[in-house]
């Protein structure tokens, strides 16, 4: 649709098929045409101008083949507005967010994170941090007129985001804090693969590079493949590693193993890291492990819907009551909601998911011992999750609707025998707690056509079998 020979952002977005999920706008690569990228950019800037003054915007990308062209389209839209583009190339999302926060300017990250290869996305950052759900609605509804893009500009890379991000963490610790540690970095196609080794080596660790890929690998830190589980165990034995470290595609969700190559769940990593940072109050999604409360190491824990915007939304209220505030998700992304003191220095808040901070804190907390010692000292509650990919949202909605109306009947259909329901939580999806303390949580993904199942139990075997049972029978419904 055209108005006065111009495109209208809200119309272009509505007709594109691209939608906001739990973190950013996501869609098929084919849906992110130059005009769609421009529409999102124009609408985003229009919303930001209502509350902020700026004349430049930062852009970065992940390693997906489609990401650079999308960045060029966003840059072209900014040029139409006479806004200077600062392009940081391929860097982790938190590196872009941090340097933009330091410069008090908006930022756009082109990334599809962990979602399938044929998809991509856009993440938006205000000068003071990640956008909110309210900001998303502004972007969708803004009716900004703009001209069709004539050509896409080539972009010159600045390395400032990389260097600023590295300094953020290496300046906080004595260079010897990781001396003696051997860390394997599973590089694959992670956006941070060219800078992570610099951080760990600066802190004294010996780094072994593992399996760099020229093709994009959509690692999902919440649904680690059996192949990647086996790889970590093998690498740990072959290289005598203290940990294997990796991230998802855009480097905001960590994946780290113990000294035996067993991957930690993201919420267990978050718990141990928050303790190491002396965090008083936490905001965490409802899907996170109950050990967060039962460990007794935090003054207050607020449970939210799944997604970093919901976690971040709690920070302002928590900061009024507590000196140190943070959040994390079951996928491992750690969000620092307030400035904290560490080693006599101030570490500035970074209210967006970050992969490096929790891993450094975990390794430092382990000291000369193994990571498994820290994990084993926690209350023994185990979680597991997996997903059905290419599962239509309509199917997920129908299953959840049925489950909310007749939860016992749904469990029977899913072949759960002789179960007694203790409680039901509809904060995000359908979370059923059984009398034997098992938890079954079904939730459609906000980013892709997937149905996720989370489970919690008093043993990992029970949690894993609960997920497998639920997903296997859902596919047969």
Helices and strands as residue ranges (DSSP letters): E 2-3, E 6-8, H 9-16, E 19-20, E 25-28, G 29-31, H 34-49, E 56-61, H 67-80, E 84-90, H 93-103, E 107-110, E 119-126, E 129-130, H 133-141, E 145-146, H 160-170, E 182-188, H 196-202, E 206-212, H 226-239, E 243-247, E 254-256, H 266-276, E 281-285, H 291-294, E 300-304, H 308-313, H 315-319, E 325-328, E 334-336, E 340-342, E 345-347, E 350-354, H 356-366, H 371-376, E 382-388, H 393-405, H 407-413, E 421-425, E 430-434, E 439-444, E 451-457, H 460-476
